[in-house]
Amino acid sequence: MGIIESPIFWVVLAAVSEILALIPNEKVKSNSMFQLASAALSALLKDRKK
């Protein structure tokens, strides 16, 4: 069984996302897992275009 198929993985991922959402926005630019992932993806795409 892969790690993504494990229920505990999703519980931990949700908990980390909630903790990131509690951090005030001035300390981090992205305060959710989705914003963090989209920021990382856009940064990668910018580097590839150059």
PyMOL commands that set and color helices and strands:
alter all, ss='L'
color gray80, all
select helices_A, chain A and resi 7-22+33-49
alter helices_A, ss='H'
color red, helices_A
deselect
rebuild
show_as cartoon
